[in-house]
Amino acid sequence: MSSCPLESLSRPIYLASQTMRNYAERILKPFDLTSEQFHLLKNTKHGHGLSPSILCELVEKRPA
């Protein structure tokens, strides 16, 4: 049985993603920010009057 070459990439990609997320959280902790909050602030810094629905799309969240 042969395995899909992409399956062998999924674990390293996941681990790299977790490492990057953990690093970002550690850097942002002194500012009492999460990476999601930082992403939202980064996308609103120019003050273009983005609607809540557009902001939700930018941070890949559903409107609550």
C-alpha positions as CSV (number, residue, x, y, z in Angstrom):
1,M,0.0,0.0,0.0
2,S,1.5,3.3,-1.0
3,S,0.8,6.5,0.9
4,C,0.0,9.9,-0.6
5,P,3.0,12.2,-0.7
6,L,0.9,15.0,0.7
7,E,0.1,12.9,3.9
8,S,3.8,13.0,4.8
9,L,3.7,16.8,4.6
10,S,0.7,17.3,6.7
11,R,2.3,16.6,10.1
12,P,5.4,18.9,9.5
13,I,3.1,21.7,8.3
14,Y,0.9,21.3,11.3
15,L,3.9,21.4,13.7
16,A,5.3,24.4,11.9
17,S,2.0,26.2,12.2
18,Q,1.8,25.4,15.9
19,T,5.3,26.6,16.5
20,M,4.6,29.9,14.7
21,R,1.3,30.4,16.6
22,N,3.0,29.7,20.0
23,Y,5.8,32.2,19.1
24,A,3.3,34.9,18.2
25,E,1.4,34.3,21.4
26,R,4.6,34.6,23.4
27,I,5.6,37.8,21.7
28,L,2.1,39.4,22.1
29,K,1.6,38.3,25.7
30,P,3.2,41.3,27.3
31,F,0.7,43.5,25.4
32,D,-2.2,41.4,26.6
33,L,-3.1,40.5,23.0
34,T,-3.8,37.2,21.3
35,S,-2.7,36.6,17.7
36,E,-6.4,36.9,16.6
37,Q,-6.7,40.3,18.3
38,F,-3.4,41.4,16.7
39,H,-4.6,40.3,13.3
40,L,-7.8,42.3,13.7
41,L,-5.9,45.4,14.9
42,K,-3.4,45.1,12.0
43,N,-6.3,45.1,9.5
44,T,-8.0,48.1,11.0
45,K,-4.9,50.3,11.5
46,H,-5.6,52.4,8.5
47,G,-9.1,53.3,9.6
48,H,-10.9,52.6,6.4
49,G,-14.2,52.2,8.1
50,L,-14.4,48.4,7.6
51,S,-17.8,46.9,8.4
52,P,-18.1,44.2,11.1
53,S,-18.8,41.6,8.4
54,I,-15.7,42.5,6.4
55,L,-13.6,42.3,9.7
56,C,-15.1,38.9,10.3
57,E,-14.0,37.8,6.9
58,L,-10.5,39.2,7.4
59,V,-10.0,37.2,10.7
60,E,-11.9,34.2,9.3
61,K,-14.6,34.3,12.0
62,R,-18.4,34.1,11.8
63,P,-20.2,37.3,13.0
64,A,-21.6,36.7,16.5
